Amino acid sequence: MAKTNAVRILEAAGVVFSVHEYDASDGKIDGISVAQKCGRSLDMVFKTLVATGKTTGLNVFVVPVEFELDLKKAATAAGDKYIEMIKSKDLEPLTGYIHGGCSPVGMKKQFPTFIDEMALLSETICVSAGRVGLQVELAPRDLAAVAGAKFYDLV
């Protein structure tokens, strides 16, 4: 397994985590497919979304794959009046990650990060390890500590 920035950062932080590789050759890289391929329940697998606020700029939101980000709740969490998702083509230049491989850990720059509070209901959760075909599984509070994230109701 090639190490990603996210994996290196988690190792350096001394976080306990495991890595799950999955086959993405069929093009099915949506969160629900990833959960099935990794043998994890939907409530354990979270997707990383990047949005921009009118006044706050870029923010990162980590939500369960089976739910949609509530933009009003996201704006409240970020302390902004309005938030919208960034365009997929803008993801890599801004974060260093591509769609389907965006991790809340190891972006080009540290952005304000918010994890849906449902993560706290699981002992561990899975998020992208920074490339398509790779997930990391770790305790939600460890993810929050490494990503500088806060927990909010986001869905």
N, C-alpha and C positions, 0 to 999 in steps of 0.2 A: 504494500500500500504506500503510495506517495503521500507524504505529509503535507497538509494544507496549512495556511497561516493559522486557521482556527485550532487545528490539532496542536501545533507548536505552542500557541498561546496557552491552551489548557494544560499542556504538559509543564510549561514553565511556571504556571500558577499552582502546580501541585494538585490539581483537581482530579478526582476519581471519575473516569468516564470510560465508555466503551465505544468502539467504532463499528458501524454496520455498513457493509458494502451491498449494493443492489445493482441489478442489471437494468440499465436505462436504454439499452439498444432498441427496445420496442417503442421508444418515444413517450412512454407513459411515465411522466415525472411529476404529475400532480400529487398533492399531498396524500390523497386517499390511496392512490396506487402505490406510493412510497411506503405507506403504513403497511399495506398488504404484503409488499415485497420484503419488508423488514420483519414481518411477523409480529407487529406491534398493534395494539388497539388504537382506534382513531383518537381517543382522548389523551394518548401519550405522544402523539406526533404533532409538532407545531411548525407552522410556516413563518418565514420572515418576510415582512412587507415593509417597503420604504415609501414614505409619503412626505410631502412638503407642506409646511404651514405658511400662512400668509405672513406672519411675523417671526416665527421660530425657525424657519428653514427646514432642513431635513430631519426627520424623526424615523426611528425604527420601531416596528410593532411586531411582536411575536404572538401569534394566535393559533388555537387548535385548527388543524387542517379541515375539519368538518364545518367550520363556521366562517362567516365573513366578518371582516373588520368593520365595526360601526364607526363611521367617520366623525360623527358628533362626539362619541365617547373618546375617540382618538384625539380630537381637538382639545377636549377638556383635559385629558391626561397631559397633553403637551403644553397646555396653557395658551392655547391659540383659539381664535374665533372660527377659523376655517382651515381644513386640511384636505388635500387631494393626493391621490396616488401618483407617483412619478411614472413616466412612460417607461416601458420595458427597455427601449433603446438607450435610455439615460442611466439605467441601473449600473452597468459595468464602469462607465467613466466616473460615476460618482462614488461607487462603493468598492470597485475592484472585483465584484462578483457578477455572475450572469444569472438570468432567470432560471430557477430550478436548483441553483447551487449557491444561493445567498444565505450566508450565516450571520447571526447577530454578533459573532465574535470574529475579529480580525479584518474589519473593513478598513479602507484606506485611511479613514479618519473616524474618531469616536463620535458618534452621533447620540443624542438623547434616545434612550431605548426603554421600551415599555413592554412588559410581558403580561399576557392575560392572566388574571388571578386564578383561573381554572388550573393552571400549571401546578399550583400548590396542593391540589387534590391528589397528585401522583407522586410517588417516591422518586421516580425519574421520568424525564421527558426526552424526546428526540428532536433535534433540530439539524439543519444542514451543516455539514462539516466544511463547507466552502467549495464544494464542487458537486456537479450532478453525479449521482451514484454513490454518494457517501453521506452518512448521517452520524452524529455523535449522540450518545445517550448519557445523560448526567442529571444530577439533582437540580431542581429548578432554582433553589437558592444559590447554588454554585454558579449556575449560568448567570444569574442576576449579578453576583459579585464580580465575575470576570467581565461582563458586558456593561457594568455600571448601570444596570437596569432597575426600574421600579415596577411593582405589580399594580395593575389597574384592571377594572372591568372594561374590556375592549370590544366585546361581541354582543 
